[in-house]
Amino acid sequence: MCCTLKSSTRKSRLGRTFRKRLNRQNRFDSGKNLPSVIKDIEWIIFRDWLKQTGFPKTKLTLAEFNERHKNTKSSVYPYIQMLPKNFDTVPICLDLELLEFLPNNLKEDVKSQKLKFEKDFRSVCRFLKKQLNSDINITYNEFLWSWLCVNTRCIYFEPFKSINCDVRENIAIAPMLDFLNHNFDAKTKGEFNRVTQCYEITTLTPWKKGQQVFINYGPHDNFKLLLDYGFTIPNNPFNYILLDDEFFKFNEEVENVISKKLNLLMKNGFYGDYALHASQISFRLLTALRLRFLRPINDISSQETQHLITKWQNTISGKYEIVSYENEIEVYEWIDSVCKELIKKCDLMLEKVNNTNSIPSGSLENLKLLWNESKNILTSVIILIQDSKKYVTL
Ligand SMILES: C[S@@+](CC[C@H](N)C(=O)[O-])C[C@H]1O[C@@H](n2cnc3c(N)ncnc32)[C@H](O)[C@@H]1O
């Protein structure tokens, strides 16, 4: 569901060409594709309910989420009516075989999220049974729906200092604010105003009447957006590729050399999280690769090895940019060849995704976008490396 501003029928003060263009755009916008919450009967009921109950005094507890089956008898029915009926595109809800189409790092995140969810489910069941001695029963699927409603719609909220509470993550749902969709370039400010007792959102850029107003959920890449919210956005500048799996395949080196290098990475705070962005190779990856291609490193106590390690550490402190010209070439050649390999993997995954009929359309679009955007990042990095080579040989 999207939140739109009401369209104005007043003539624009800008010129005829602008008005024509705006009319064309409005014709498109007000077409049947535009989700117009303002006109929805559920929206009107919800808005009236908000006024009657008096936001922000409305409290939504898990028990109230569990009132979904009570329909109109539920005290929060107008709000529940507005919530998504299902979360088909959120990976935690996907069939196991569809998870295989996700990149490895996302697969791992889905696994951890599932564990967290199941732990929460067990705690809530225990709480309902033992602490409250209540006969409220919540099924796995009902809890998953409620959990996802909260997870996709909550904000972080610092309680008053005087409130004695040991919860580390303080989250709240603000019915109304939670109907705003995300865009990475939306510039808004949002905070709870203790004086007005309202959560206030201010847009820092102007929006035209009839346009959908977006907020910014944070600097999230598509992996994070898909994991937590079930959607992806094209050309997301926060996208990246993680090369941890490729980096830790040390096939060519002997065991004790590897462990020495891994220890050094650990000690210096450069173990894992090796990212590639479309316009940048992360410093963590470059640093780790400079060590990986540092030779010889057999006898850690030898003077030669110590000298090399110091050289490597100097690239971390910024004293030097590179360890040596040869080392740097090896680093970039490795990235170049890994990118080429991964592009082949993206193509393979895209082919599989396109040829699998059982993928629901929402997930299909997300998966295609994930693999295509990954391919774009890899291609950009290859171009980046080619350009820097040209620069070096000039
Ligand atoms: C806080 S809610 C926003 C309101 C939501 N659209 C609704 O109908 O209730 C977050 C959810 O909105 C959807 N959403 C938000 N921004 C989106 C975007 N840019 N593209 C697609 N879906 C988006 C996702 O389903 C996400 O889980």
The ligand as a Tripos MOL2 file, in Angstrom:
@<TRIPOS>MOLECULE
LIG
   27    29     1     0     0
SMALL
NO_CHARGES

@<TRIPOS>ATOM
      1 C1          6.9110    0.3760    6.1430 C.3       1 LIG1
      2 S1          6.0440   -0.5570    4.9620 S.3       1 LIG1
      3 C2          5.5460    0.6520    3.8330 C.3       1 LIG1
      4 C3          4.0920    0.5920    3.4840 C.3       1 LIG1
      5 C4          3.6850   -0.5660    2.6570 C.3       1 LIG1
      6 N1          3.8380   -0.2510    1.2400 N.3       1 LIG1
      7 C5          2.2660   -1.0250    2.9410 C.2       1 LIG1
      8 O1          1.5300   -1.1890    2.0390 O.co2     1 LIG1
      9 O2          1.9120   -1.2090    4.0640 O.co2     1 LIG1
     10 C6          7.3500   -1.4160    4.2030 C.3       1 LIG1
     11 C7          6.9210   -2.2960    3.0770 C.3       1 LIG1
     12 O3          6.5520   -1.5290    1.9490 O.3       1 LIG1
     13 C8          7.0250   -2.0900    0.7460 C.3       1 LIG1
     14 N2          7.9440   -1.1130    0.1270 N.ar      1 LIG1
     15 C9          8.5050   -0.0270    0.6970 C.ar      1 LIG1
     16 N3          9.2420    0.6740   -0.1750 N.ar      1 LIG1
     17 C10         9.1670    0.0100   -1.3450 C.ar      1 LIG1
     18 C11         9.7270    0.2180   -2.6380 C.ar      1 LIG1
     19 N4         10.5360    1.2420   -2.9110 N.pl3     1 LIG1
     20 N5          9.4370   -0.6880   -3.6070 N.ar      1 LIG1
     21 C12         8.6570   -1.7580   -3.3530 C.ar      1 LIG1
     22 N6          8.0870   -2.0110   -2.1520 N.ar      1 LIG1
     23 C13         8.3390   -1.1340   -1.1550 C.ar      1 LIG1
     24 C14         7.7000   -3.3960    1.1190 C.3       1 LIG1
     25 O4          6.7680   -4.4190    0.9840 O.3       1 LIG1
     26 C15         8.0320   -3.1850    2.5810 C.3       1 LIG1
     27 O5          8.0780   -4.3860    3.3130 O.3       1 LIG1
@<TRIPOS>BOND
     1     1     2 1
     2     2     3 1
     3     2    10 1
     4     3     4 1
     5     4     5 1
     6     5     6 1
     7     5     7 1
     8     7     8 2
     9     7     9 1
    10    10    11 1
    11    11    12 1
    12    11    26 1
    13    12    13 1
    14    13    14 1
    15    13    24 1
    16    14    15 ar
    17    14    23 ar
    18    15    16 ar
    19    16    17 ar
    20    17    18 ar
    21    17    23 ar
    22    18    19 1
    23    18    20 ar
    24    20    21 ar
    25    21    22 ar
    26    22    23 ar
    27    24    25 1
    28    24    26 1
    29    26    27 1
@<TRIPOS>SUBSTRUCTURE
     1 LIG1         1 GROUP 0 **** ****
